[in-house]
Amino acid sequence: MKEKKTGKLIAASLGPGDPGLITRDAWALLESDSCWLYPVKKTGADSYALDIVKRAGLSVPDDALALAFPMTHDISILSKYWVEAAHTVLEILHSGRDAVFLVEGDASTYSTFGNLAPTVNAIDESVEIKVIAGVTSFSAAASCVNKPLTEADDTMAIIPAGYGVKVVEKLLADFDTLVLMKVKPIIEDLLDLIETKNLLDHSYFIERAGTPDERIVTDVLQLRDTRLHYLSLLVIQNPHREHGEIIRGCGKKKKACNE
């Protein structure tokens, strides 16, 4: 009897919220007979990623499965859920069917898939993993305000705001653009820093980019004493930063470069 081939685990990056940003590759995968998997905070909760697909007009298969990943930083708790989800995934894959995991934004950028995939491979290293790239939330944010994130030789750093204001202040001296993810917990401190550094005119905020509930704030002081969504980011650009010398490359031999 011929042995059944193991299916692939594929991450379908859907972009930050606008269904129009779903790539052709991801769309084709969603129309295949792959089993849909989507993340939720807890059993029975709504899925942000699944909502993007619904608003795209695609029908959710009857056998689509929710995988629970609680909102916590406790690795001991998260590990339990990663392993549980991995076994669910492997049951599908060992049946010979591909599984597509729905991801808001891009699967390679602060995504739950970044924990799920290695957990699956830790249990069964033969499983093939594939990632379909997607539009990031900060790329979408820049397009919403018609401002480039970087130009020419600008530098950029992308960090979770949870590292704190001292780290953000240090990075402002080292990078032209800072993208701060998940800013909700320390937004007041960040606003104080932006005001002190005279960067109010060079900062903007966006939450739930591309969704019907999208909010864009260019006068960031308006964010004081307001409720922010978990899926929010703040972009700070520092035109006052001092740049060091840039070493240019040369495709010719060293002697020709010096001529």
Helices and strands as residue ranges (DSSP letters): E 9-13, G 19-21, H 24-30, E 35-40, H 48-55, E 65-68, H 75-93, E 99-103, H 113-123, E 129-132, H 137-144, E 156-160, G 161-163, H 165-174, E 177-181, G 184-186, H 187-196, G 200-202, E 203-207, E 215-217, G 220-223, E 232-237, H 254-257
